[in-house]
């Protein structure tokens, strides 16, 4: 997903009042309860069958590299279903073997391994593979699309825009969704939604299930960011109608229930149902966050989070989450600093620099934090969580007017930030 929800837990928060009150009920349990209670997991079963099918074919004909690729795709599908990192790494290993056998000369295999690395947040390695694919010359348009994606992830806006122009075609679904992503990146959410709606119409016209699933869930995210919660909810339901196992949409509904309707108990019920199908480290932090909202301790889920990410196969995938926990404890600030510095090496984005600035602010060096904000973050991102950090850093540097200018914008992002973060906005 291009716009994925990222919400970092603040360990020391004691939430004393609910500042965001909504009188209109958006969700209805009857709308989504069936998707929570079903014991079938058709997507998971399909992925497992695919693995067995291609494994059998490969064992009978081990010289067929195409079978390796199909087996890798099946393992990726399984990872998307259950979130188990071993399946993503299995896919990587198979693709490495396939690329080595073909001496890194097959563009399709290069693309597949690049996508795998991107999922693991190994964007620099993904970029190197795409450069090889570009030099081969086949499937150039697909390569250019992926180069846009990776350059944007790396914070290289100049190259990202260049490749966006190379693939420009208003009739192409893939171009429209990337243009939508670019517009959102530049802070033009209205235009981003318009492009995403246009792309969705194309997906509906050709009735492509996968494209529709992707389109509805991304539109749901965008509508939520724009404050159109009811339409957001309806699009998550549309996605679930296509794929009842789609936990991303269920998670979106859980966030609406929690952040908009202030119903943490029901949100937790939804999340618990999700966890039975797909347990990921960030889901555990979301549970801890909701418990903090209820004035309960979520330490057990934070411990479970660290138990999961202790698996070295995750690599740097959850660096930002871990650093956001460390930064709230004076004793672990240096660990947070190490992660922030590593993230900048991985990809020098405004998000990475925000983490670095926030660590310095928490360490008491708000002047250095301000310098980082002014050089690497201002006018380069419009994510509410980052704008909040900027406002606090401005405030600490006696730049109250700048902080108040951001406060108004942040109050409009209360749904996206959530109740805990919103409470801190009011206190600016």
Buried (B, 14 or more C-beta within 10 A) or exposed (E): EBBEBEBBBBBEBEBEEEBBEEEEEBBEEEBBEEBBEEEEBEBBEBBBEBBEBBBEBBEEEEEEBBBBBBBBBBBBBBBBBBBBBEBBBBBBEBBBBBBEEBEBEBBBBBBBBBBBBBBBBBBBBBBBBBBBBBEBEEBBEBBBBBBBBBBBBBBBBEBBBBBBEBBEEEEBBBBBBBBBBBBBBBEBBEBBBBBBBBBBEBBEEEEBEEBBBBBBBBBBBBBBBBBBBEBBBBBBBBBBBBBBBBBBBBBBBBBBBBBBBBBBEBBBBBBEBBBEBBBBBBBBBBBBBBBBBEEEEBEEBBEBBBEBBEEEBBBBBBBBBBBBBBBBEEEBBEBBBBBBBEBBEBBBBBBBBBBBBBBBBBBEBBEBBBBBBEEBBEEBBBBBBBBBBBBBBBBBBEBEEBBEBBBEBBBEBBBBBBBBBBBBBEEB
